[in-house]
Structures are given as structure tokens and as C-alpha cells.
């Protein structure tokens, strides 16, 4: 199947009360693992490249982006490319030519008025380029090693009334909400505020996105999808799976030097993780993967 768009996948998921899995990739092995996992369960998927990953790759977006496009075009399931947590306007403007259909513009660290102004400008530019744009309101902790805010601290949770005004005034296509998840968690112990999530879902007319989902247990993810989350971002869980598999491989084979061997087991571990998470987000996905333009039956949410 050919490369598709994030907007189409999120709209389809939202209409069926499911969620599309969006996985952050760092290496070619990540890209291959995410697609392999999605193919295992015959379900569309989003490949995400974050600004932090671009910085890791010597500040160059195109090498990883070109690899992702090539892999997506050869996938048996629909795959979209999303540029994640973009702070730099320079990087934002590279998205269309690099094959991305969507961006998450992150001005959430700024005061509300500045966040709104910057996001509005980014949304206007993105829409002129045909890009779908996501923003964040409230603070999902854990980025750059920062701890999460206390649940009662200002900005720690997304306020429904403020969110409604923000979406209307910014013109974004989706909103990442702060409901208790935390970036970079290596244990699945997060507890979400499902009452707040239902309020946000009932208040807003755009799809909702859950960041920091690696630390959210399966039952919490299932409830989040039932409560209105249509896109679930996962990154750290892949790195945990890859690192554990490579450590085990090298501990058993201390003389191993062929990187294909240990990268291979790391890739397989990530693919299993991807398939497992997608099964939680889109129950019944082990069927023919439909193109986003095809009519899709209503998915189960339990």
C-alpha cells in the first residue's frame, strides 16, 4: 500500500471509537519494526520522527525521513509519517518536502497567550501546505528529563473550557491533552484521569491525542480510547524492548560482534511490542487492512 496521511488515519480511528498507534522511530530498525508489527495485526500505523531524533541524527531530517517513506511505500498496511514535538520553525518548514503529512507543533512550554499565537501561526502555515497539525495544551511531563507536574499545579491538566477556546482560536486539527500520562516512563504504572478525558472529549470537536503512552497500562489505554482518544503516541516502550533484547543477547554471547545479530533481536522485540499495543488500541485488527478511503465497520472498544 502507498503512503497515506495521518489525518485520514486519525479520522478513521475516531469514527470507529478506536485509536491509531503512532510510534516514534530513531533508527531504520525502529522503522522496520513498527511496520512489521502493524503488518502482523493488519492495521494502519503512524511513524513519528521527533525533533529530538532529528538533533540526534546530526540535525538532518532527510536521511531518516527518506528511509521511512521508502519502507512505508512497500508496506502491506497504510502508513503515515508525522513530525513530532516540533519547536523549531525551521524544522517545521522541512516537513512537506520530506514526506510528512502532519506535524505536532509544540509551544506548550510557553504561557497560554504565546502558545496560542505561535500555534495559530504554525497552523496557518501548515494548512497552506496541506499539512494536518496537532498541538498540546496542558503539560505532559517527562520531556528533557523534567518531572511531571503535581496534578494540582497550574497547567498540569488540560482545562476543558480553555481547550475549547484554544482549538477554536488556533485552528489546529487535533489536540494532545494532559490527563495523567508522562513522557519517557519505563514502567507501565500511569493512572489517567478518565473523568477529565470524557469532559474534554465532550467539549472538543477535534480528535484527542495521548502522549507519554509507554507508561500507560493496557486497561488504562482501553479506557482512554473508549473515552475519546483517537491517536496514541508511543516511543519509550520500543526502546525498552530493544535494549532488553540486546542486553540479553550480548550477555549470552559476550564474544558477539556482528551488529546484525543483536540489532535483529532488538528489531523483533520492538515489532512484538508494536503488535501488542495496536491490538489494545484497535481490537479486531487481525483482518485485512483497509485503505483509509474504504468503508470500515464500527470497531469494538472493549
PAVOPA-410509 format. One record per residue: y, x, z of N, C-alpha, C in turn; residue in three letters; residue number from 1. Coordinates in steps of 0.001 Angstrom, whole numbers, m for minus. Layout:
N
SITE        nv        nu        nw       cav       cau       caw        cv        cu        cw    aa     i
SITE         Y         X         Z         Y         X         Z         Y         X         Z   ALA   NUM
...
// end
This chain:
302
SITE        nv        nu        nw       cav       cau       caw        cv        cu        cw    aa     i
SITE     m1193       836         0         0         0         0      1250       875         0   UNK     1
SITE      2315       373      m556      3542      1148      m634      4319      1067       678   UNK     2
SITE      5297      1940       783      6193      1943      1935      6909       600      2025   UNK     3
SITE      6984        47      3227      7675     m1223      3430      8871      m989      4341   UNK     4
SITE      9474     m2049      4856     10667     m1898      5680     10402     m2368      7107   UNK     5
SITE     11096     m1754      8035     10974     m2141      9440     11399     m3586      9649   UNK     6
SITE     12480     m3990      8993     12960     m5356      9144     11912     m6382      8784   UNK     7
SITE     11175     m6134      7700     10120     m7059      7292      9004     m7115      8329   UNK     8
SITE      8601     m5958      8831      7505     m5928      9798      7900     m6593     11107   UNK     9
SITE      9113     m6346     11568      9562     m6955     12823      9713     m8464     12655   UNK    10
SITE     10262     m8895     11537     10420    m10332     11300      9070    m11027     11267   UNK    11
SITE      8118    m10407     10620      6776    m10985     10559      6160    m11071     11947   UNK    12
SITE      6267     m9998     12716      5707     m9994     14069      6376    m11045     14933   UNK    13
SITE      7703    m11116     14856      8439    m12070     15668      8046    m13505     15344   UNK    14
SITE      7807    m13803     14073      7469    m15170     13672      6087    m15585     14129   UNK    15
SITE      5232    m14620     14449      3865    m14925     14880      3640    m14662     16364   UNK    16
SITE      4744    m14372     17097      4665    m14059     18529      3743    m12868     18793   UNK    17
SITE      3758    m11922     17876      3095    m10640     18072      4193     m9581     18128   UNK    18
SITE      3813     m8311     18162      4787     m7224     18114      4245     m6129     17221   UNK    19
SITE      5137     m5468     16512      4740     m4337     15686      4823     m3069     16535   UNK    20
SITE      3820     m2218     16417      3833      m941     17112      4667        68     16340   UNK    21
SITE      5573       750     17040      6440      1762     16443      6210      3066     17195   UNK    22
SITE      5633      4055     16519      5157      5268     17178      5987      6479     16753   UNK    23
SITE      6461      7235     17741      7261      8418     17458      6371      9575     17035   UNK    24
SITE      6753     10219     15940      5963     11314     15380      6762     12608     15448   UNK    25
SITE      6042     13694     15682      6667     15011     15810      6124     15979     14775   UNK    26
SITE      4824     15888     14491      4151     16786     13560      3450     15978     12479   UNK    27
SITE      2922     16652     11477      2115     15984     10453       889     15348     11083   UNK    28
SITE       325     15987     12111      m839     15406     12791      m488     14068     13438   UNK    29
SITE       704     13958     14002      1149     12673     14546      1194     11605     13448   UNK    30
SITE      1793     11960     12321      1910     11007     11205       528     10535     10770   UNK    31
SITE      m369     11467     10557     m1712     11115     10101     m2451     10280     11143   UNK    32
SITE     m2255     10608     12410     m2944      9874     13476     m2441      8444     13576   UNK    33
SITE     m1134      8254     13483      m580      6897     13582     m1098      6036     12437   UNK    34
SITE     m1093      6572     11239     m1576      5795     10099     m3077      5548     10205   UNK    35
SITE     m3835      6561     10629     m5279      6374     10789     m5586      5308     11833   UNK    36
SITE     m4858      5326     12941     m5069      4311     13970     m4743      2922     13474   UNK    37
SITE     m3653      2797     12725     m3272      1494     12170     m4297      1020     11149   UNK    38
SITE     m4817      1937     10355     m5831      1565      9365     m7124      1115     10044   UNK    39
SITE     m7440      1705     11180     m8652      1312     11911     m8630      m164     12268   UNK    40
SITE     m7456      m679     12609     m7338     m2094     13004     m6647     m2934     11929   UNK    41
SITE     m6465     m2351     10738     m5894     m3072      9591     m4598     m3804      9943   UNK    42
SITE     m3668     m3051     10520     m2421     m3647     10992     m1236     m2776     10581   UNK    43
SITE      m134     m3370     10122      1050     m2584      9765      1590     m1798     10954   UNK    44
SITE      2369      m770     10652      2863       108     11711      4185       725     11282   UNK    45
SITE      4961      1153     12288      6229      1842     12037      6097      3286     12505   UNK    46
SITE      6476      4231     11635      6582      5640     12005      8023      5913     12397   UNK    47
SITE      8224      6487     13570      9577      6758     14062      9816      8258     14201   UNK    48
SITE     10981      8689     13773     11420     10073     13966     12695     10020     14797   UNK    49
SITE     12688     10670     15946     13857     10635     16828     14801     11786     16524   UNK    50
SITE     16033     11631     16977     16991     12730     16819     16505     13971     17568   UNK    51
SITE     15851     13803     18708     15301     14952     19441     14275     15699     18601   UNK    52
SITE     13468     14956     17851     12472     15600     16990     13136     16348     15848   UNK    53
SITE     14181     15782     15288     14922     16486     14229     15481     17795     14767   UNK    54
SITE     16015     17767     15967     16520     19000     16582     15392     20015     16754   UNK    55
SITE     14205     19539     17183     13056     20432     17335     12670     21071     16004   UNK    56
SITE     12821     20344     14927     12456     20851     13611     13648     21557     12959   UNK    57
SITE     14310     22392     13744     15442     23213     13286     16587     22374     12728   UNK    58
SITE     16700     21129     13178     17787     20278     12723     17607     19719     11325   UNK    59
SITE     16400     19860     10766     16148     19420      9385     15320     18141      9387   UNK    60
SITE     15879     17089      8836     15183     15807      8783     14181     15732      7642   UNK    61
SITE     14523     16273      6491     13748     16001      5281     12292     16464      5301   UNK    62
SITE     11944     17646      5825     10539     18036      5750      9590     17030      6389   UNK    63
SITE      9890     16594      7611      9015     15621      8271      9127     14259      7602   UNK    64
SITE     10338     13884      7200     10525     12589      6544      9760     12526      5233   UNK    65
SITE      9798     13577      4438      9072     13584      3165      7572     13471      3405   UNK    66
SITE      7073     14160      4432      5652     14052      4763      5291     12629      5162   UNK    67
SITE      6163     11995      5954      5906     10625      6394      5893      9660      5214   UNK    68
SITE      6836      9818      4289      6879      8952      3112      5617      9120      2280   UNK    69
SITE      5214     10366      2043      4015     10626      1236      2776     10019      1882   UNK    70
SITE      2652     10158      3208      1493      9600      3901      1529      8074      3872   UNK    71
SITE      2700      7500      4058      2835      6045      4059      2459      5456      2705   UNK    72
SITE      2853      6121      1646      2580      5614       305      1090      5616       m31   UNK    73
SITE       322      6398       713     m1120      6457       477     m1919      5678      1529   UNK    74
SITE     m1229      5004      2421     m1896      4243      3474     m2486      2958      2924   UNK    75
SITE     m3523      2460      3601     m4116      1171      3229     m3473        17      3988   UNK    76
SITE     m2514       303      4853     m1757      m739      5562      m267      m504      5320   UNK    77
SITE       571     m1542      5441      2013     m1346      5283      2568      m426      6373   UNK    78
SITE      3423       504      5964      4030      1463      6885      5529      1515      6615   UNK    79
SITE      6319      1485      7684      7777      1611      7569      8231      2856      8314   UNK    80
SITE      9400      3379      7916      9986      4552      8564     11281      4162      9278   UNK    81
SITE     11394      4622     10533     12527      4263     11391     13082      5530     12020   UNK    82
SITE     14392      5691     11973     15065      6833     12597     15516      6403     13987   UNK    83
SITE     15012      7072     15021     15100      6564     16385     16112      7336     17236   UNK    84
SITE     16800      6603     18123     17744      7179     19089     18730      8130     18419   UNK    85
SITE     19408      7609     17398     20389      8414     16673     21725      8374     17413   UNK    86
SITE     22216      9532     17762     23534      9671     18383     24531     10242     17378   UNK    87
SITE     24044     11119     16519     24899     11817     15569     25165     10959     14325   UNK    88
SITE     26438     10756     14011     26783     10038     12780     26320     10812     11547   UNK    89
SITE     26316     12115     11653     25847     12936     10523     24382     12644     10226   UNK    90
SITE     23562     12553     11269     22153     12246     11058     21983     10817     10559   UNK    91
SITE     22750      9892     11103     22689      8501     10660     22850      8410      9153   UNK    92
SITE     23773      9164      8609     24078      9065      7191     23035      9722      6300   UNK    93
SITE     22088     10436      6886     20994     11013      6107     19835     10039      5920   UNK    94
SITE     19833      8941      6691     18671      8051      6728     18280      7456      5381   UNK    95
SITE     19218      6867      4603     18789      6203      3369     18105      7138      2370   UNK    96
SITE     18678      8315      2149     18118      9234      1163     16817      9873      1627   UNK    97
SITE     16524      9795      2931     15294     10383      3467     14132      9393      3499   UNK    98
SITE     14361      8154      3094     13282      7182      3018     13200      6210      4169   UNK    99
SITE     14188      6253      5075     14171      5352      6227     14764      4001      5851   UNK   100
SITE     14132      2936      6343     14655      1592      6106     15445      1077      7299   UNK   101
SITE     15413      1814      8402     16045      1330      9629     16439      2488     10524   UNK   102
SITE     17380      2194     11435     17816      3187     12416     18022      2489     13754   UNK   103
SITE     17817      3235     14817     18239      2797     16143     19433      3673     16500   UNK   104
SITE     20612      3052     16526     21832      3789     16849     22054      3692     18349   UNK   105
SITE     22115      4831     19017     22108      4855     20477     23447      5297     21044   UNK   106
SITE     24273      4314     21401     25516      4584     22120     25447      3984     23521   UNK   107
SITE     24212      3773     24012     24014      3085     25294     24526      3884     26481   UNK   108
SITE     24742      5190     26295     25242      6029     27378     26747      5861     27579   UNK   109
SITE     27402      5182     26648     28848      5004     26728     29205      3734     27497   UNK   110
SITE     30402      3644     28019     30862      2383     28608     30766      1261     27579   UNK   111
SITE     30682        22     28067     30403     m1111     27188     31338     m1171     25980   UNK   112
SITE     32624     m1053     26188     33575     m1169     25089     33375      m108     24028   UNK   113
SITE     33123      1134     24459     32887      2214     23499     31551      2037     22797   UNK   114
SITE     30530      1620     23546     29221      1339     22954     29373       309     21841   UNK   115
SITE     30091      m768     22144     30276     m1835     21166     31023     m1336     19934   UNK   116
SITE     32110      m615     20127     32906      m145     18993     32107       803     18099   UNK   117
SITE     31406      1747     18717     30614      2712     17939     29467      2012     17218   UNK   118
SITE     28822      1077     17904     27694       379     17303     28151      m521     16166   UNK   119
SITE     29299     m1176     16324     29842     m2011     15254     30102     m1185     13998   UNK   120
SITE     30695       m15     14169     30968       861     13025     29673      1321     12373   UNK   121
SITE     28683      1672     13206     27397      2107     12666     26696       972     11932   UNK   122
SITE     26770      m244     12485     26126     m1391     11857     26772     m1721     10519   UNK   123
SITE     28091     m1659     10465     28780     m1938      9205     28343      m947      8130   UNK   124
SITE     28289       326      8515     27878      1340      7544     26414      1150      7143   UNK   125
SITE     25548       920      8130     24119       765      7855     23858      m416      6928   UNK   126
SITE     24491     m1528      7195     24272     m2717      6364     24755     m2488      4934   UNK   127
SITE     25809     m1725      4772     26301     m1411      3431     25294      m567      2653   UNK   128
SITE     24444       152      3398     23404       974      2769     22061       246      2671   UNK   129
SITE     22015      m987      3133     20762     m1732      3115     19832     m1412      4258   UNK   130
SITE     20356      m810      5328     19536      m440      6475     19542     m1537      7540   UNK   131
SITE     18409     m1744      8164     18242     m2598      9345     18603     m1754     10555   UNK   132
SITE     19365     m2316     11503     19849     m1484     12608     19546     m2112     13963   UNK   133
SITE     19105     m1256     14865     18772     m1609     16249     19732      m863     17163   UNK   134
SITE     20092     m1494     18286     20920      m830     19294     20321     m1094     20666   UNK   135
SITE     20928      m520     21695     20423      m680     23061     21552     m1096     23983   UNK   136
SITE     21235     m2033     24866     22190     m2451     25888     21453     m2484     27218   UNK   137
SITE     22086     m1926     28256     21347     m1621     29475     20806      m218     29321   UNK   138
SITE     20237       323     30369     19769      1709     30299     18278      1808     30555   UNK   139
SITE     17552      2259     29524     16141      2598     29687     16106      4068     30080   UNK   140
SITE     15792      4369     31331     15878      5736     31838     14847      6664     31240   UNK   141
SITE     14926      7934     31613     13917      8898     31226     14280      9784     30062   UNK   142
SITE     15370      9500     29327     15766     10369     28226     16383     11644     28787   UNK   143
SITE     16026     12776     28164     16564     14081     28548     16317     14391     30025   UNK   144
SITE     15207     13879     30560     14850     14176     31931     15597     13391     32980   UNK   145
SITE     16470     12466     32550     17208     11671     33536     16287     10644     34167   UNK   146
SITE     16343     10477     35486     15503      9463     36134     16025      8079     35818   UNK   147
SITE     15185      7059     35961     15665      5693     35761     16669      5315     36830   UNK   148
SITE     17564      4406     36473     18500      3887     37466     17768      2980     38442   UNK   149
SITE     18324      2870     39647     17838      1852     40562     17991       486     39894   UNK   150
SITE     17040      m405     40160     17027     m1707     39486     18305     m2495     39681   UNK   151
SITE     19032     m2220     40751     20246     m2973     41045     21523     m2225     40661   UNK   152
SITE     21377     m1037     40095     22556      m274     39697     23191      m895     38454   UNK   153
SITE     24519      m804     38306     25180     m1340     37114     24603      m721     35846   UNK   154
SITE     24234     m1563     34901     23699     m1072     33638     22221      m800     33633   UNK   155
SITE     21545      m953     34768     20116      m660     34822     19290     m1717     34116   UNK   156
SITE     19808     m2917     34007     19119     m4007     33321     20084     m4637     32324   UNK   157
SITE     19547     m5183     31265     20367     m5843     30253     20776     m7225     30745   UNK   158
SITE     22081     m7477     30779     22600     m8764     31213     22582     m9741     30035   UNK   159
SITE     21943    m10899     30167     21817    m11829     29027     23148    m12264     28435   UNK   160
SITE     24140    m12575     29270     25427    m13033     28733     26148    m11908     27997   UNK   161
SITE     26099    m10723     28580     26712     m9578     27917     25976     m9258     26617   UNK   162
SITE     24652     m9384     26644     23854     m9096     25454     24183    m10050     24315   UNK   163
SITE     24381    m11325     24636     24715    m12298     23598     26039    m11929     22927   UNK   164
SITE     27031    m11541     23729     28315    m11134     23164     28175     m9845     22361   UNK   165
SITE     27380     m8915     22875     27199     m7626     22200     26558     m7817     20833   UNK   166
SITE     25516     m8627     20756     24840     m8863     19478     25781     m9526     18488   UNK   167
SITE     26517    m10527     18953     27444    m11234     18061     28551    m10313     17565   UNK   168
SITE     29089     m9491     18442     30242     m8661     18090     29856     m7375     17355   UNK   169
SITE     28632     m6891     17571     28215     m5636     16930     27559     m5872     15576   UNK   170
SITE     26920     m7029     15396     26240     m7316     14140     24905     m6628     13973   UNK   171
SITE     24288     m6179     15066     23002     m5491     14951     21885     m6482     14624   UNK   172
SITE     20782     m5945     14094     19643     m6764     13680     18586     m6909     14763   UNK   173
SITE     18604     m6043     15763     17642     m6094     16875     18255     m5404     18074   UNK   174
SITE     17772     m5769     19259     18324     m5183     20476     17203     m4644     21352   UNK   175
SITE     17327     m3372     21718     16437     m2773     22714     16969     m3147     24089   UNK   176
SITE     16113     m3725     24906     16552     m4249     26200     15949     m3448     27348   UNK   177
SITE     16704     m3368     28429     16261     m2671     29637     15711     m3701     30609   UNK   178
SITE     14382     m3725     30739     13724     m4700     31613     12720     m4034     32557   UNK   179
SITE     12847     m2715     32737     11997     m2032     33703     11147      m896     33167   UNK   180
SITE     11092      m720     31846     10329       407     31297     11168      1681     31381   UNK   181
SITE     10497      2838     31285     11154      4135     31438     10613      5078     30373   UNK   182
SITE     11497      5796     29711     11054      6784     28733     10252      7911     29396   UNK   183
SITE      9328      8485     28620      8624      9725     28982      7677      9582     30168   UNK   184
SITE      7242      8357     30494      6265      8196     31576      4892      8674     31106   UNK   185
SITE      4207      9426     31964      2861      9905     31637      1777      9108     32352   UNK   186
SITE      2182      8157     33194      1235      7226     33822      1662      5802     33474   UNK   187
SITE       689      4907     33364       988      3534     32936      1147      2653     34174   UNK   188
SITE      2270      2823     34845      2499      2143     36118      3792      1341     36144   UNK   189
SITE      4472      1214     35019      5740       480     34990      5488     m1017     35179   UNK   190
SITE      6411     m1676     35856      6366     m3123     36039      7617     m3719     35414   UNK   191
SITE      7439     m4641     34494      8563     m5226     33774      9086     m6466     34484   UNK   192
SITE     10353     m6741     34249     10998     m7953     34770     10836     m9043     33705   UNK   193
SITE      9749     m9813     33800      9431    m10792     32765     10359    m12006     32820   UNK   194
SITE     10901    m12310     33985     11870    m13410     34073     13126    m13055     33285   UNK   195
SITE     13616    m11834     33467     14776    m11373     32715     14468    m11360     31221   UNK   196
SITE     13291    m10890     30854     12925    m10838     29444     12930    m12225     28810   UNK   197
SITE     12381    m13211     29514     12389    m14576     28976     13811    m15098     28828   UNK   198
SITE     14670    m14760     29778     16069    m15173     29679     16753    m14539     28470   UNK   199
SITE     16484    m13268     28252     17055    m12571     27102     16546    m13160     25791   UNK   200
SITE     15254    m13424     25743     14658    m13994     24533     15244    m15369     24233   UNK   201
SITE     15468    m16157     25264     16040    m17481     25070     17515    m17460     24727   UNK   202
SITE     18188    m16355     25069     19632    m16242     24855     19979    m15664     23493   UNK   203
SITE     19144    m14734     23019     19490    m13954     21828     18785    m14471     20580   UNK   204
SITE     19453    m14296     19452     18917    m14758     18176     18313    m13628     17357   UNK   205
SITE     18291    m12415     17901     17720    m11274     17183     16439    m10830     17881   UNK   206
SITE     15530    m10142     17152     14309     m9636     17790     14621     m8643     18904   UNK   207
SITE     13746     m8623     19913     13907     m7707     21042     12935     m6557     20926   UNK   208
SITE     13370     m5393     21405     12586     m4161     21311     12369     m3596     22706   UNK   209
SITE     11151     m3114     22962     10832     m2479     24242     10681      m980     24035   UNK   210
SITE     11566      m218     24648     11466      1245     24629     10699      1704     25871   UNK   211
SITE     10237      2959     25850      9535      3505     27004      8214      2821     27282   UNK   212
SITE      7525      2408     26230      6323      1584     26419      5080      2381     26784   UNK   213
SITE      5129      3704     26707      3960      4506     27082      3557      4291     28528   UNK   214
SITE      4522      3975     29379      4233      3779     30800      3924      2352     31191   UNK   215
SITE      3790      1459     30202      3577        39     30494      2096      m304     30325   UNK   216
SITE      1429      m853     31352        11     m1206     31248      m228     m2306     30221   UNK   217
SITE     m1476     m2441     29785     m1820     m3410     28754     m1410     m4833     29123   UNK   218
SITE     m1692     m5241     30367     m1379     m6625     30732       118     m6884     30719   UNK   219
SITE       903     m5864     31078      2356     m5993     31039      2867     m6047     29592   UNK   220
SITE      2234     m5269     28712      2602     m5321     27298      2286     m6686     26703   UNK   221
SITE      1104     m7212     27039       729     m8537     26535      1742     m9587     26974   UNK   222
SITE      2137     m9535     28250      3117    m10487     28757      4481    m10279     28110   UNK   223
SITE      4846     m9028     27825      6132     m8748     27188      6185     m9326     25778   UNK   224
SITE      5095     m9189     25045      5039     m9745     23693      5126    m11268     23756   UNK   225
SITE      4396    m11867     24690      4470    m13322     24862      5876    m13752     25267   UNK   226
SITE      6612    m12863     25948      7962    m13178     26405      9048    m12931     25386   UNK   227
SITE      8687    m12392     24209      9688    m12257     23161      9880    m10875     22565   UNK   228
SITE      9174     m9858     23052      9294     m8523     22460      8589     m8516     21101   UNK   229
SITE      9297     m8012     20073      8741     m8004     18717      8500     m6601     18176   UNK   230
SITE      9023     m5583     18850      8808     m4183     18444      8615     m3377     19713   UNK   231
SITE      7551     m2580     19743      7209     m1807     20936      7185      m330     20560   UNK   232
SITE      8060       465     21193      8162      1885     20909      7246      2697     21820   UNK   233
SITE      6468      3590     21203      5521      4425     21941      5654      5861     21447   UNK   234
SITE      5790      6796     22375      5854      8201     21997      5031      9084     22909   UNK   235
SITE      5348      9077     24199      4706      9980     25156      3193      9782     25211   UNK   236
SITE      2722      8554     25055      1281      8300     25121       518      9106     24072   UNK   237
SITE      1128      9310     22911       472     10119     21880       394     11576     22309   UNK   238
SITE      1476     12069     22893      1485     13466     23331       515     13704     24484   UNK   239
SITE       402     12727     25377      m572     12830     26464     m1993     12911     25897   UNK   240
SITE     m2304     12043     24948     m3643     12025     24357     m3931     13319     23609   UNK   241
SITE     m2980     13779     22828     m3176     15001     22049     m3366     16215     22955   UNK   242
SITE     m2492     16337     23944     m2542     17503     24826     m3842     17540     25632   UNK   243
SITE     m4267     16389     26142     m5505     16344     26927     m6703     16737     26078   UNK   244
SITE     m6753     16259     24840     m7886     16569     23962     m7914     18053     23608   UNK   245
SITE     m6750     18624     23349     m6699     20049     23003     m7050     20909     24213   UNK   246
SITE     m6557     20529     25379     m6897     21290     26591     m8404     21295     26822   UNK   247
SITE     m9017     20121     26683    m10465     20029     26895    m11217     20878     25871   UNK   248
SITE    m10783     20823     24618    m11428     21589     23560    m11335     23091     23839   UNK   249
SITE    m10139     23574     24180     m9948     25007     24395    m10603     25488     25688   UNK   250
SITE    m10682     24615     26698    m11366     25009     27932    m12845     25235     27685   UNK   251
SITE    m13422     24431     26805    m14844     24561     26489    m15109     25675     25482   UNK   252
SITE    m14073     26067     24750    m14226     27093     23709    m13089     28105     23845   UNK   253
SITE    m13111     28949     24861    m11989     29863     25113    m11758     30880     24005   UNK   254
SITE    m12750     31081     23140    m12580     32042     22049    m12068     31389     20766   UNK   255
SITE    m11847     30105     20753    m11429     29398     19543    m10029     29844     19115   UNK   256
SITE     m9871     30079     17828     m8566     30469     17291     m8166     29650     16066   UNK   257
SITE     m9096     28924     15488     m8795     28138     14292     m8037     26877     14709   UNK   258
SITE     m6750     26834     14415     m5922     25716     14872     m6359     24381     14275   UNK   259
SITE     m7035     24410     13131     m7504     23151     12549     m8491     22452     13466   UNK   260
SITE     m9269     23221     14201    m10279     22628     15083     m9625     21868     16229   UNK   261
SITE     m8698     22518     16946     m8124     21824     18101     m7046     20816     17698   UNK   262
SITE     m6337     21079     16609     m5406     20067     16126     m6157     18836     15630   UNK   263
SITE     m7340     19060     15085     m8159     17943     14625     m8577     17018     15755   UNK   264
SITE     m9015     17590     16893     m9414     16725     18007     m8186     16045     18622   UNK   265
SITE     m7047     16743     18591     m5817     16123     19071     m5409     14955     18197   UNK   266
SITE     m5544     15123     16902     m5210     14044     15972     m6125     12839     16174   UNK   267
SITE     m7411     13092     16366     m8358     11996     16591     m8028     11244     17884   UNK   268
SITE     m7655     11975     18920     m7310     11327     20193     m6075     10450     20039   UNK   269
SITE     m5085     10924     19306     m3891     10113     19073     m4221      8871     18262   UNK   270
SITE     m5075      9007     17263     m5442      7853     16438     m6121      6780     17280   UNK   271
SITE     m6986      7183     18209     m7636      6203     19091     m6606      5509     19980   UNK   272
SITE     m5635      6275     20467     m4583      5690     21300     m3772      4671     20509   UNK   273
SITE     m3414      5004     19289     m2648      4092     18441     m3424      2797     18211   UNK   274
SITE     m4696      2918     17849     m5506      1723     17590     m5596       845     18831   UNK   275
SITE     m5763      1460     19988     m5872       690     21220     m4597       m61     21546   UNK   276
SITE     m3456       584     21368     m2185       m74     21662     m1921     m1202     20669   UNK   277
SITE     m2199      m960     19396     m1968     m2010     18395     m2817     m3234     18696   UNK   278
SITE     m4039     m3047     19161     m4891     m4193     19497     m4263     m5051     20595   UNK   279
SITE     m3542     m4418     21500     m2860     m5164     22565     m1671     m5937     22002   UNK   280
SITE      m945     m5317     21068       288     m5908     20550        44     m6989     19512   UNK   281
SITE     m1022     m6852     18746     m1303     m7793     17662     m2770     m8172     17696   UNK   282
SITE     m3188     m8971     18672     m4594     m9361     18767     m5081     m9987     17470   UNK   283
SITE     m6326     m9689     17120     m6875    m10218     15879     m6482     m9401     14669   UNK   284
SITE     m5996     m8180     14898     m5545     m7362     13778     m6648     m6748     12961   UNK   285
SITE     m7907     m6803     13419     m9006     m6182     12687     m9427     m7049     11508   UNK   286
SITE     m8481     m7318     10641     m8711     m8100      9444     m7984     m7414      8312   UNK   287
SITE     m7980     m8036      7153     m7240     m7483      6029     m5767     m7374      6410   UNK   288
SITE     m5191     m6194      6204     m3767     m6014      6493     m2962     m6673      5393   UNK   289
SITE     m2121     m7632      5762     m1346     m8338      4765       m36     m7630      4495   UNK   290
SITE       396     m7720      3253      1720     m7262      2904      2734     m8149      3617   UNK   291
SITE      3871     m7606      4064      4838     m8428      4791      5304     m9649      4017   UNK   292
SITE      5186     m9626      2692      5616    m10765      1909      4597    m11880      1836   UNK   293
SITE      3362    m11635      2285      2325    m12653      2226      2449    m13614      3392   UNK   294
SITE      1941    m14823      3199      1934    m15786      4282       928    m15351      5324   UNK   295
SITE      1303    m15397      6582       479    m14900      7678       195    m16009      8666   UNK   296
SITE     m1071    m16201      9071     m1364    m17213     10079      m791    m16813     11432   UNK   297
SITE      m535    m17775     12296         2    m17513     13623      m998    m16708     14439   UNK   298
SITE      m509    m15624     15063     m1380    m14743     15823     m1498    m15236     17261   UNK   299
SITE     m2620    m14882     17886     m2787    m15203     19311     m1887    m14300     20130   UNK   300
SITE     m1541    m14732     21324      m669    m13933     22191     m1311    m13629     23523   UNK   301
SITE     m2579    m13932     23678     m3235    m13678     24960     m4132    m12473     24870   UNK   302
// end
